[in-house]
Amino acid sequence: MHQINSVRRLALKGGAAACSLFLPLPYARVWAQSEGTLRLLRVPKIALVLGNSKYQHVSPLRNPANDAKAIGEVLRATGFQVTVKLDSERAEMAAAVQAYVRAQAANKGVGLFYYAGHGLQLVWRNYMLPVDAEIDTVADIQKQGVEVNALLEGLTKAANPMNIIILDACRDNPFGHLKGLEQKGLSQMDAPPSTILAYATSPGNVASDGDGSNGLYTGNLLRELKVGAAKVEDVFKRVRLGVRRSSNGQQIPWESTSLEEDFYFIPPKELRKRSEDEVQKLYEAESAVWEKAKESNSPAALEEYLRRYPSGHFSELAQLQLDRVLTRQGEKKIRIQSNGANPFSKGTGVLDTEYKIGDTYAYRVIDVLTRIERSRGRDTVVKLSANEVTYNGGLVTDHLGNAVLLRNGTRRTSSQTFVQEYSVGKRWETRSENRLADGTNFLSELNCHIAAREPISVPAGNFDAFRVDVRGWNTYPRYRLQIETRIWVAPERLRRYVAVENMFRLGNRLVNTDRVELVSFKQS
């Protein structure tokens, strides 16, 4: 019992039960290539690529056919069996989609579907337009378009292990004259199981057809698909950065993902679990690049970090800093047109990071099991800098809410438990080194997953929140704590968190069961 109490005191000393923040909690999934990743590399890879340029009744497009041919060539070079269809009429296009779904059901492989051409949304459903589509009224859309939602439903039934859906549509908007067509671009959809869904631009916005032989989005995609040893999600993150910078923020690609395994178009030469020494050296190298970029505060340095480490331990922090720098330089960044009435998506929430002096957040700490209140505290913003928020009593966080310095003197290297953009299915990882006031060092490794969007009630009121599930480890000199945490965040209503629930285990024994929840708040 004495040992258990000592562990609990050490955990609390690190800040786990402080109202101001909790210890980051970890899980080293990132460092090991799972059997699932190896299995994905062994199964068949089948792609259907569609490109429609020569429209008969609406504005023709210059690049989709070129894009489709180029994508087909790159995919064949990476081992995909590829079917390319150019300038298809509806019957041919629908038949190709049906055959593709049947092939996935039969072969149980990795599927990739790519479409370039006109697209639009109606009543939250997305439609690809064949070249013979003649759209005079909104009723024509359902009759003459090919529905993306039906494709996704078919692939869900096919139950193949992984799907990549790429929609380079909405290159302009020739349908603005249609009555009843209220939204431009495509509607937001959450990826079905084991799928990554990639849009050329954020939902509700339109994309550029490009000035060269390829569209802006596909031109960047073609380049990134040829980069070796890049995980599929990293490919799309690099594409997003490239398109954003080329368009000065007027086109920002978007992805929804439910992937649980890594996939490579061009795999590394060797897939193996790294030793802890190798992991630490890689972390130190990444940290050095990040610290240089953070201190320079220049777009070039921040972009360099994000290109090298698109899913890195500091990538969310780097993205926030890049956003702030580019805003100061005049970038007018587009936003996702998210709507709570959409039945196909839980939506996206972007954190309000514009703290003001005097913003106040009061929290209480209760025991998860007994519901007994242990303590209360109040955090009031007293100072703001470019990268940090300082509260009364000495608490310091970054503008995402991640602790830098706790009131008890615990210091933490850059960590990203909290992020800027929230959508169901998103995953990220972080690793941070921490020093207690008495000089004790401990390591936190963390794996985060936005598992749901759900209502939550706390003393401060009712919130529509994203729930982030966190698993991992805090490694102290003599102890290793297994930690499971749930965080509730309402990003567009509250700058800080709504609630945090911690379950700390030493072996099979629970040593800490804290819940930190919002009692009241005041923010400008």
C-alpha positions as CSV (number, residue, x, y, z in Angstrom):
1,M,0.0,0.0,0.0
2,H,2.9,2.4,0.8
3,Q,4.2,1.8,-2.8
4,I,0.8,2.5,-4.3
5,N,0.5,5.7,-2.3
6,S,4.0,6.8,-3.4
7,V,3.1,6.3,-7.0
8,R,-0.1,8.3,-6.6
9,R,1.8,11.1,-4.9
10,L,4.3,11.1,-7.7
11,A,1.6,11.2,-10.4
12,L,-0.2,14.0,-8.7
13,K,3.0,15.9,-8.2
14,G,3.4,15.8,-12.0
15,G,0.1,17.6,-12.4
16,A,-2.4,14.8,-13.2
17,A,-5.0,16.0,-10.8
18,A,-4.4,19.7,-11.1
19,C,-7.4,21.6,-12.4
20,S,-5.0,23.4,-14.7
21,L,-4.1,20.2,-16.7
22,F,-3.4,16.5,-16.5
23,L,-0.5,14.4,-17.4
24,P,-0.2,13.3,-21.0
25,L,-0.9,9.7,-21.5
26,P,0.7,7.4,-23.9
27,Y,0.8,4.5,-26.1
28,A,3.7,3.8,-28.5
29,R,1.7,2.6,-31.4
30,V,3.6,4.9,-33.7
31,W,6.9,3.1,-33.3
32,A,6.0,-0.4,-34.2
33,Q,4.9,-1.6,-37.6
34,S,1.9,-3.9,-36.9
35,E,1.1,-7.1,-38.5
36,G,-1.9,-5.3,-40.0
37,T,0.5,-3.0,-42.0
38,L,2.4,-6.0,-43.4
39,R,-0.9,-7.7,-44.3
40,L,-2.0,-4.6,-46.2
41,L,1.1,-4.7,-48.3
42,R,0.5,-8.4,-49.2
43,V,-3.1,-8.2,-50.3
44,P,-4.3,-7.2,-53.9
45,K,-4.4,-3.5,-54.6
46,I,-7.1,-2.5,-57.0
47,A,-7.9,1.0,-58.3
48,L,-10.6,2.7,-60.4
49,V,-9.6,6.0,-61.8
50,L,-12.2,8.3,-63.5
51,G,-11.5,11.6,-65.3
52,N,-14.2,13.7,-67.0
53,S,-13.2,16.7,-69.0
54,K,-15.4,16.8,-72.2
55,Y,-18.7,17.8,-70.8
56,Q,-21.5,18.1,-73.3
57,H,-24.0,20.3,-71.5
58,V,-22.0,22.2,-68.8
59,S,-18.6,23.9,-68.8
60,P,-15.8,21.5,-70.1
61,L,-12.7,21.2,-67.9
62,R,-9.2,21.2,-69.1
63,N,-7.4,18.8,-66.7
64,P,-9.4,15.9,-65.3
65,A,-8.6,13.5,-68.2
66,N,-4.9,14.4,-67.9
67,D,-5.1,14.0,-64.1
68,A,-6.7,10.5,-64.4
69,K,-4.2,9.2,-66.9
70,A,-1.3,10.5,-64.7
71,I,-2.7,9.0,-61.5
72,G,-3.3,5.7,-63.3
73,E,0.4,5.5,-64.3
74,V,1.7,6.3,-60.9
75,L,-0.6,3.7,-59.2
76,R,0.5,1.0,-61.7
77,A,4.1,1.8,-60.8
78,T,3.3,1.2,-57.1
79,G,1.6,-2.2,-57.7
80,F,-2.1,-1.4,-58.2
81,Q,-4.2,-3.1,-60.8
82,V,-5.7,0.0,-62.4
83,T,-8.8,0.6,-64.5
84,V,-8.9,4.1,-66.1
85,K,-12.1,5.5,-67.6
86,L,-12.0,8.9,-69.4
87,D,-14.9,11.1,-70.3
88,S,-17.5,8.6,-69.3
89,E,-21.2,8.8,-69.9
90,R,-23.5,7.9,-67.0
91,A,-24.1,4.2,-68.0
92,E,-20.4,3.5,-68.4
93,M,-19.5,5.4,-65.2
94,A,-22.1,3.6,-63.1
95,A,-21.1,0.2,-64.5
96,A,-17.4,0.9,-63.7
97,V,-18.3,1.8,-60.1
98,Q,-20.4,-1.3,-59.6
99,A,-17.6,-3.6,-61.1
100,Y,-15.1,-1.9,-58.8
101,V,-17.2,-2.6,-55.7
102,R,-17.7,-6.2,-56.7
103,A,-13.9,-6.6,-57.2
104,Q,-13.2,-5.3,-53.7
105,A,-15.8,-7.7,-52.2
106,A,-14.2,-10.6,-54.1
107,N,-10.5,-9.8,-53.6
108,K,-10.6,-8.3,-50.1
109,G,-7.7,-6.0,-51.0
110,V,-6.7,-2.4,-50.7
111,G,-9.0,-0.2,-52.8
112,L,-8.4,3.2,-54.3
113,F,-11.1,5.2,-56.1
114,Y,-10.1,8.5,-57.8
115,Y,-12.5,10.9,-59.5
116,A,-11.7,14.2,-61.3
117,G,-14.4,16.3,-62.8
118,H,-17.5,18.2,-62.0
119,G,-19.2,17.4,-58.7
120,L,-21.9,18.9,-56.5
121,Q,-24.0,18.2,-53.4
122,L,-27.8,18.0,-52.9
123,V,-29.5,17.3,-49.5
124,W,-26.1,16.4,-48.0
125,R,-25.4,13.8,-50.7
126,N,-22.5,14.1,-53.1
127,Y,-22.7,13.5,-56.9
128,M,-20.1,13.0,-59.6
129,L,-21.3,14.2,-63.0
130,P,-20.9,12.1,-66.2
131,V,-20.0,14.0,-69.3
132,D,-23.6,13.5,-70.7
133,A,-25.3,15.0,-67.6
134,E,-27.8,17.7,-68.5
135,I,-28.6,19.6,-65.3
136,D,-31.5,22.0,-65.6
137,T,-33.2,21.5,-62.2
138,V,-32.1,20.0,-58.9
139,A,-34.2,16.9,-59.7
140,D,-31.8,16.2,-62.6
141,I,-28.9,15.8,-60.2
142,Q,-30.2,12.6,-58.6
143,K,-31.2,11.2,-62.0
144,Q,-28.1,11.9,-63.9
145,G,-25.3,12.1,-61.3
146,V,-23.4,9.1,-59.8
147,E,-23.7,9.2,-56.1
148,V,-20.6,9.1,-53.9
149,N,-22.6,8.0,-50.9
150,A,-23.7,4.9,-52.7
151,L,-20.1,4.1,-53.5
152,L,-19.2,4.3,-49.9
153,E,-22.1,2.2,-48.8
154,G,-21.1,-0.5,-51.4
155,L,-17.6,-0.5,-50.1
156,T,-18.7,-0.8,-46.5
157,K,-20.7,-3.9,-47.5
158,A,-17.7,-5.2,-49.5
159,A,-15.7,-5.3,-46.2
160,N,-12.3,-5.1,-47.8
161,P,-9.6,-4.2,-45.4
162,M,-8.9,-0.7,-46.6
163,N,-10.2,2.0,-48.9
164,I,-8.8,5.3,-50.2
165,I,-11.3,7.6,-51.8
166,I,-10.0,10.7,-53.6
167,L,-12.4,13.3,-55.0
168,D,-10.8,16.1,-57.1
169,A,-14.2,17.6,-58.0
170,C,-15.9,21.0,-57.8
171,R,-13.3,22.7,-60.0
172,D,-15.7,25.5,-60.6
173,N,-19.4,26.0,-60.0
174,P,-21.5,26.1,-63.3
175,F,-24.7,25.4,-61.3
176,G,-25.1,28.6,-59.5
177,H,-28.3,29.3,-61.5
178,L,-30.1,26.3,-60.1
179,K,-32.9,27.1,-57.6
180,G,-32.7,24.9,-54.6
181,L,-29.0,24.2,-54.8
182,E,-28.0,26.0,-51.6
183,Q,-24.5,24.8,-51.0
184,K,-21.5,25.0,-53.3
185,G,-18.8,22.3,-53.5
186,L,-19.2,18.9,-51.9
187,S,-20.8,18.0,-48.6
188,Q,-18.8,16.8,-45.6
189,M,-18.9,13.1,-45.1
190,D,-17.2,11.1,-42.3
191,A,-15.1,8.2,-43.6
192,P,-16.7,4.7,-43.2
193,P,-14.7,2.0,-41.4
194,S,-11.1,1.5,-42.6
195,T,-11.3,4.3,-45.1
196,I,-9.6,7.6,-45.8
197,L,-11.7,10.1,-47.7
198,A,-9.8,12.9,-49.4
199,Y,-11.3,16.0,-51.0
200,A,-9.4,18.4,-53.3
201,T,-10.7,21.2,-51.2
202,S,-12.6,21.7,-47.9
203,P,-16.3,20.8,-48.0
204,G,-18.5,23.6,-49.2
205,N,-15.7,25.2,-51.3
206,V,-14.5,24.9,-54.9
207,A,-11.1,23.8,-56.3
208,S,-8.8,25.1,-59.0
209,D,-8.5,23.4,-62.4
210,G,-4.8,24.5,-62.4
211,D,-2.8,26.5,-64.9
212,G,-0.7,23.6,-66.2
213,S,-1.5,20.1,-67.5
214,N,-2.8,19.0,-64.1
215,G,-5.2,20.4,-61.6
216,L,-3.7,22.1,-58.6
217,Y,-4.6,19.3,-56.2
218,T,-3.7,16.3,-58.4
219,G,-0.4,18.0,-59.4
220,N,0.6,18.0,-55.8
221,L,-0.8,14.5,-55.2
222,L,1.2,13.1,-58.2
223,R,4.4,14.5,-56.6
224,E,3.8,13.1,-53.1
225,L,2.7,9.6,-54.3
226,K,6.2,9.2,-55.7
227,V,7.9,9.8,-52.3
228,G,9.1,6.6,-50.8
229,A,8.3,5.4,-47.3
230,A,5.5,7.9,-46.8
231,K,2.4,6.7,-44.9
232,V,-0.8,7.3,-46.7
233,E,-2.0,10.0,-44.3
234,D,1.3,11.8,-44.5
235,V,0.9,11.8,-48.3
236,F,-2.3,13.7,-48.0
237,K,-1.0,16.1,-45.3
238,R,1.9,17.1,-47.5
239,V,-0.6,17.6,-50.4
240,R,-2.7,19.8,-48.2
241,L,0.3,22.0,-47.3
242,G,1.4,22.3,-50.9
243,V,-2.0,23.2,-52.2
244,R,-2.6,25.7,-49.4
245,R,0.6,27.5,-50.0
246,S,0.2,27.6,-53.8
247,S,-3.3,29.0,-53.5
248,N,-2.6,31.4,-50.7
249,G,-5.1,29.7,-48.5
250,Q,-8.0,29.8,-51.0
251,Q,-7.9,26.0,-51.6
252,I,-7.2,23.7,-48.6
253,P,-7.7,20.0,-49.1
254,W,-9.5,18.0,-46.4
255,E,-9.5,14.4,-45.3
256,S,-11.7,12.3,-43.1
257,T,-10.1,9.1,-41.8
258,S,-11.0,6.0,-39.9
259,L,-7.8,4.1,-40.7
260,E,-6.3,2.0,-37.9
261,E,-3.3,0.6,-39.9
262,D,-0.5,2.3,-41.8
263,F,-0.3,1.9,-45.5
264,Y,2.5,2.8,-47.9
265,F,2.3,3.4,-51.7
266,I,6.1,2.9,-51.7
267,P,7.0,0.9,-48.6
268,P,10.3,1.4,-46.6
269,K,13.0,-1.1,-47.5
270,E,12.5,-2.6,-44.0
271,L,9.5,-2.7,-41.7
272,R,10.4,-3.5,-38.1
273,K,10.0,-2.5,-34.6
274,R,12.6,0.1,-33.5
275,S,14.6,-0.1,-30.3
276,E,14.0,2.5,-27.6
277,D,17.4,4.0,-28.3
278,E,16.5,4.4,-32.0
279,V,13.1,5.9,-31.0
280,Q,14.8,8.4,-28.7
281,K,17.4,9.4,-31.3
282,L,14.6,10.0,-33.9
283,Y,12.7,12.0,-31.4
284,E,15.7,14.1,-30.5
285,A,16.4,14.8,-34.2
286,E,12.7,15.8,-34.8
287,S,12.7,17.9,-31.7
288,A,15.8,19.8,-32.9
289,V,14.1,20.6,-36.2
290,W,10.9,21.7,-34.4
291,E,12.7,24.0,-31.9
292,K,14.6,25.7,-34.8
293,A,11.3,26.2,-36.7
294,K,9.5,27.4,-33.6
295,E,12.1,30.0,-32.7
296,S,12.6,31.3,-36.2
297,N,8.8,31.7,-36.6
298,S,9.2,31.8,-40.4
299,P,6.9,30.1,-42.9
300,A,9.8,28.4,-44.6
301,A,11.1,26.8,-41.4
302,L,7.6,25.7,-40.3
303,E,6.9,24.3,-43.7
304,E,10.2,22.4,-43.7
305,Y,9.3,20.8,-40.4
306,L,5.7,19.9,-41.6
307,R,7.0,18.4,-44.8
308,R,9.6,16.3,-43.0
309,Y,7.2,15.3,-40.2
310,P,3.6,15.7,-41.4
311,S,2.4,13.5,-38.5
312,G,5.1,14.4,-36.1
313,H,5.1,14.9,-32.4
314,F,4.8,18.7,-32.9
315,S,2.9,18.9,-36.2
316,E,-0.3,20.2,-34.6
317,L,1.7,22.9,-32.8
318,A,3.6,23.7,-36.0
319,Q,0.3,24.0,-38.0
320,L,-1.1,26.5,-35.5
321,Q,2.1,28.6,-35.6
322,L,2.1,28.5,-39.4
323,D,-1.6,29.6,-39.4
324,R,-0.8,32.6,-37.2
325,V,2.3,33.6,-39.3
326,L,0.4,33.4,-42.6
327,T,-2.6,35.3,-41.2
328,R,-0.3,38.1,-40.2
329,Q,1.1,38.1,-43.8
330,G,-2.4,38.5,-45.3
331,E,-3.5,35.0,-46.1
332,K,-7.3,34.6,-46.1
333,K,-7.7,31.0,-45.2
334,I,-11.0,29.3,-46.3
335,R,-13.0,27.3,-43.7
336,I,-14.9,24.1,-43.8
337,Q,-18.6,24.7,-44.2
338,S,-19.7,22.4,-41.4
339,N,-23.4,22.0,-40.5
340,G,-24.9,20.2,-37.6
341,A,-27.9,19.1,-39.7
342,N,-25.7,16.9,-42.0
343,P,-26.7,13.3,-41.3
344,F,-23.5,11.9,-42.9
345,S,-21.0,13.8,-40.7
346,K,-20.4,14.7,-37.1
347,G,-18.8,17.9,-38.4
348,T,-15.5,19.6,-37.8
349,G,-14.8,21.9,-34.9
350,V,-11.9,24.5,-35.1
351,L,-10.6,25.6,-31.8
352,D,-10.9,29.3,-30.9
353,T,-7.4,30.2,-29.8
354,E,-7.9,33.9,-29.4
355,Y,-7.5,34.1,-25.7
356,K,-8.0,37.4,-23.9
357,I,-6.7,38.8,-20.6
358,G,-9.2,38.0,-18.0
359,D,-10.6,34.8,-19.5
360,T,-11.4,32.6,-16.5
361,Y,-12.1,28.9,-16.2
362,A,-13.0,27.2,-12.9
363,Y,-12.7,23.5,-12.4
364,R,-13.3,20.9,-9.8
365,V,-11.6,17.5,-9.3
366,I,-13.8,14.6,-8.2
367,D,-13.1,10.9,-7.9
368,V,-14.4,9.0,-10.9
369,L,-15.6,6.0,-8.8
370,T,-16.9,7.7,-5.6
371,R,-17.9,11.1,-7.1
372,I,-16.4,12.7,-4.0
373,E,-15.0,16.2,-4.7
374,R,-11.3,16.5,-3.9
375,S,-10.5,20.1,-4.8
376,R,-11.4,23.2,-6.8
377,G,-9.3,25.8,-8.7
378,R,-9.7,28.8,-10.9
379,D,-7.5,29.7,-13.9
380,T,-7.5,33.3,-15.1
381,V,-5.4,34.6,-18.1
382,V,-3.0,37.3,-16.9
383,K,-0.5,37.4,-19.8
384,L,-0.4,36.5,-23.5
385,S,2.6,36.1,-25.8
386,A,2.9,34.9,-29.4
387,N,3.1,31.2,-28.3
388,E,2.0,31.1,-24.7
389,V,-0.9,31.8,-22.3
390,T,0.0,32.6,-18.7
391,Y,-2.6,32.1,-15.9
392,N,-2.7,33.3,-12.3
393,G,-0.4,31.3,-10.0
394,G,2.1,30.5,-12.7
395,L,0.3,28.0,-15.0
396,V,1.5,28.4,-18.6
397,T,0.0,26.7,-21.7
398,D,0.4,27.1,-25.4
399,H,-2.6,28.5,-27.4
400,L,-4.0,25.0,-27.9
401,G,-4.2,24.4,-24.2
402,N,-1.2,22.1,-23.8
403,A,0.7,22.7,-20.5
404,V,4.2,24.2,-20.7
405,L,4.6,24.9,-17.0
406,L,2.4,23.8,-14.1
407,R,1.9,25.7,-10.9
408,N,3.8,23.1,-9.0
409,G,6.9,23.7,-11.1
410,T,6.6,20.8,-13.5
411,R,8.0,21.7,-16.9
412,R,7.1,20.0,-20.1
413,T,8.6,20.0,-23.5
414,S,6.3,20.7,-26.4
415,S,3.4,18.3,-26.3
416,Q,0.1,18.2,-28.3
417,T,-2.6,16.6,-26.3
418,F,-4.9,19.3,-27.5
419,V,-5.1,20.2,-31.2
420,Q,-6.7,22.9,-33.4
421,E,-9.1,21.0,-35.6
422,Y,-11.4,18.3,-34.3
423,S,-13.3,15.7,-36.3
424,V,-14.3,12.1,-35.5
425,G,-11.7,9.6,-36.6
426,K,-8.7,11.9,-36.3
427,R,-5.6,10.3,-34.7
428,W,-2.4,11.8,-33.6
429,E,0.6,11.0,-31.4
430,T,3.0,12.9,-29.1
431,R,6.0,12.3,-26.9
432,S,7.2,14.7,-24.3
433,E,9.9,14.9,-21.7
434,N,9.0,16.3,-18.3
435,R,10.8,17.6,-15.3
436,L,9.3,17.9,-11.8
437,A,10.3,20.7,-9.5
438,D,12.5,18.4,-7.5
439,G,14.5,17.5,-10.6
440,T,12.8,14.1,-11.3
441,N,12.4,13.5,-15.0
442,F,9.7,11.4,-16.6
443,L,8.7,10.5,-20.2
444,S,5.2,10.7,-21.6
445,E,4.2,8.9,-24.8
446,L,0.7,9.4,-26.1
447,N,-1.7,8.2,-28.7
448,C,-4.9,10.2,-29.2
449,H,-8.1,9.3,-31.1
450,I,-11.2,11.4,-31.5
451,A,-13.7,8.6,-30.9
452,A,-17.0,10.4,-30.9
453,R,-19.0,13.6,-30.8
454,E,-21.4,13.5,-27.9
455,P,-23.2,15.6,-25.3
456,I,-21.7,16.1,-21.9
457,S,-23.1,17.7,-18.8
458,V,-20.8,19.4,-16.2
459,P,-21.6,22.0,-13.5
460,A,-20.9,24.7,-16.0
461,G,-23.7,23.5,-18.3
462,N,-24.4,21.2,-21.3
463,F,-21.9,21.0,-24.1
464,D,-21.8,19.3,-27.6
465,A,-18.3,18.0,-27.4
466,F,-15.7,15.9,-29.2
467,R,-14.5,13.0,-27.0
468,V,-10.8,12.3,-27.3
469,D,-9.6,8.8,-26.1
470,V,-6.0,8.7,-24.9
471,R,-3.9,5.7,-24.0
472,G,-0.3,5.3,-23.1
473,W,2.4,5.4,-20.5
474,N,4.2,7.8,-18.1
475,T,7.6,6.4,-17.4
476,Y,9.2,7.5,-14.1
477,P,12.6,6.5,-12.8
478,R,11.1,3.6,-10.7
479,Y,7.5,3.3,-12.0
480,R,5.7,3.0,-15.3
481,L,2.1,4.1,-15.2
482,Q,-0.5,2.8,-17.7
483,I,-2.9,5.6,-18.4
484,E,-6.3,5.8,-20.0
485,T,-7.8,9.2,-20.4
486,R,-10.9,10.7,-21.9
487,I,-11.0,14.4,-22.8
488,W,-14.1,16.3,-23.8
489,V,-13.6,19.4,-26.0
490,A,-16.1,21.9,-27.4
491,P,-13.7,23.7,-29.7
492,E,-16.0,26.4,-31.1
493,R,-17.6,27.3,-27.8
494,L,-14.8,26.9,-25.2
495,R,-11.1,27.6,-25.6
496,R,-10.2,25.2,-22.9
497,Y,-11.4,21.6,-22.2
498,V,-14.8,20.7,-20.7
499,A,-13.7,17.7,-18.8
500,V,-10.8,15.2,-18.4
501,E,-11.2,11.8,-16.9
502,N,-8.0,9.8,-15.9
503,M,-7.5,6.2,-14.9
504,F,-4.0,5.4,-13.8
505,R,-2.8,1.8,-13.3
506,L,0.2,0.2,-11.8
507,G,0.1,-3.3,-13.0
508,N,-3.5,-4.4,-12.4
509,R,-4.2,-1.9,-9.6
510,L,-5.9,1.5,-10.0
511,V,-3.8,4.2,-8.3
512,N,-5.7,7.3,-9.5
513,T,-9.2,7.9,-10.7
514,D,-9.6,11.7,-11.2
515,R,-12.2,13.6,-13.2
516,V,-11.6,17.3,-13.8
517,E,-14.7,19.1,-14.9
518,L,-15.7,22.7,-15.7
519,V,-17.6,24.5,-13.0
520,S,-17.9,27.9,-14.6
521,F,-16.2,30.1,-17.2
522,K,-16.0,33.6,-18.5
523,Q,-14.3,34.4,-21.8
524,S,-14.4,37.4,-24.1
